[in-house]
Structures are given as structure tokens and as C-alpha cells.
Amino acid sequence: MIAVEFKATAQEQIRRLIQGQKGEVGVRIYAQPGGGGCCGGGSAVAFGMAFSKPRADDAVVKVDGFSLLVDPSSQKFVDGAVVDYVETLQESGFKITNPTLPEPDEAGLAGGCTSCGSNSANGGGCGCGG
């Protein structure tokens, strides 16, 4: 079972946004190793988030008011993650971090905000701000 902590502000925002979705749609969190970037919280993994229908091989975790979807290749990176929603003068949007992952080395710092969710094959951007 995958453990992901959703802060109250993130849960509220997701529930508000998912109301406009049609059909059986959940919140997909995916990870791309070696990315760094803003949603990755400075780790060597870039996280992305999007609304998506579940796939046959997804891990599905019920959260209060929605389902979390995680593909098999992302599970080891997403397990232990914390999802928050922030609105400050410097940034606004969802922020995904995983304190259980090792700190990045110099190569992991090369990613930028554009690495977060920019892969349209994975569902598009996550709104991580920056």
C-alpha cells in the first residue's frame, strides 16, 4: 500500500477541482527520476500531478473525497510523499515533496520548473507554480 500525506489545503483544492471532472476520474501523481524541479521540492525526482482515469496496473488509494492513482514505475518514489497547496507571493499551486528520498547530487539539481509535469504523455502540468 502506498502512503501519501495530503495536507488539508491540498485536499480542499483537489476536491474543489475534481468536481468539474466527468466520469471516474482520480488524481494521478507520477514521478520522473533525475528531474529535480519545483514540484520535486529540490529532490532528484520530479513529481507531476494530473486528473486521470485509472489504468489496470495503477495502485488506487482512496483519500477523503477522491482517489489517488499511481503507476507502477512511480510507486517507489511517491510512497511517503507529502502533497501541499501553497499560495504565497513567491509561489502558488500544488507542492509535492518526499522526505524519504535521498538528497539530490549535483546532477539532480539540473532540473527546473519546466521539468515538473511538462510531459504531456503523463497528463500535463501539475500547477506547481514558481
N, C-alpha and C positions, 0 to 999 in steps of 0.2 A: 504494500500500500504506500502511496506517495503522500508525504506530509508537506503541505504548503500553508503558511500562515497568511491570511488576508487581514490587513488592518481594517478597522471599522470604516474609515473613509473610502478605502478601495472597494469594500463590499457594497457600500451605498451607491457609489458611482457605477459599478458594474450592474447592479440590479436596475438602476435607472436607465442605463444604456441598453440593456438586454430586452427591455420591454418593447422596443421598436423592432426587434428581430422576429422573423417568421419561422415557424416550424420548430423542430427540435434542435436548438442552437445552444452551444455552450461556449465557454471561454477557453480558448486554446493558449497554453503557454508553451513555447518552444525555445530551445537553446542551440546556439551555434558555437562550438568550442573555438577558442583562439580569437574571439572577436573584440573583447573589451567593450567599450562604448558606454553610452549613458544609461540604458536600461540594465546593463550588466553591473552597474554600481562600481565600475572600475575593476571588476574581476576579469579573468582571462576567458570568460564566456559571455557572449552577447545573448540577451534574452529578448524575446518578442512576444507579443500578445495580440490575439485577434478573435473575433467571433467566428465560429466554425461549427459545422455539423460533425458528430462523432464518426470516426472511422473504425473499422472492425478491430484493428490492433491497438487502439488507444486505451490508455488507462483512464477511467472515468471516476472522478471523485465528486460526490455530492457536497456542495457547500450551501450555506443558507441562502436559498433563492436562485441558485444556478448550479450548473455542472462545470467542473474543471476537466479539460481534456489535455492529455499529454501523450505525444507519440513515443514509441519505444526508444528511439535514439536520444530523446531529450530527458527521459526519466531520471537518469543518474545525476543530471545537472539541476533539474527542477526540484528534486526531493530535498527538502529543508529550506526552500526559498521563502522569502517574505515579500508580499506584494503590498505596496502602499500607494496612495494617491496624494500628491502634493500640489499645492498652489501657493507659490511664493513669487516675488519679483524676479527671481533668477530662473525658476523652472515651474512647469505645471504639467501634470499628467501622471501616468502610472510609473512607478519606480519599482523594479524587481531586483532584489539582491539575494544572494545565498551565502550566509556567513559560514556554511560548512565547506565551501570550496576553498582550495588553496589560493593564496595571494598571487597576482599575475607577476610574471617576469617581464623583462623589458620588451620582449616580442608581444606579450599580451596587451601592452599599453598602446599598441599601434592602432587599434580600432577607434572609431569616432562615433559620434551620434548617428551618422548615416548608416552605420552597421546595424543599428537596432531596428529590426522589423522591416528593413528595406527590401527583403527578399519576397517578391510577390508570390512565389510558389508556396511560401509558408503562411500566407494570409495577409500580407501587407503590414503597415506600420502599427506600432503599439501606442503612439501618443505619449512618448516618454518625455517630451519637452526638451528644453536645453538652452 
